[in-house]
């Protein structure tokens, strides 16, 4: 099941990047005068990652209601 292993590896990488972005956003926000444009870009990237993570998880977890 190599395809499943690839998907899980991708999911783990996305989760790691999501956590890293979260840390970067907190650090940038804690600075004296945060760069609002950079902060907005990081948050937008984080939302895209969250959506991609959700999409992969939905593919991996069968729909119980169906």
HURALIN-V170581 format. One record per helix or strand. SS is the DSSP state (hx for helix, st for strand). FROM is the first residue (numbers start at 1). TO is the last residue. If there is no record, write none. Layout:
# HURALIN-V170581
SS,FROM,TO + SS,FROM,TO
This chain:
# HURALIN-V170581
hx,2,30 + hx,36,60
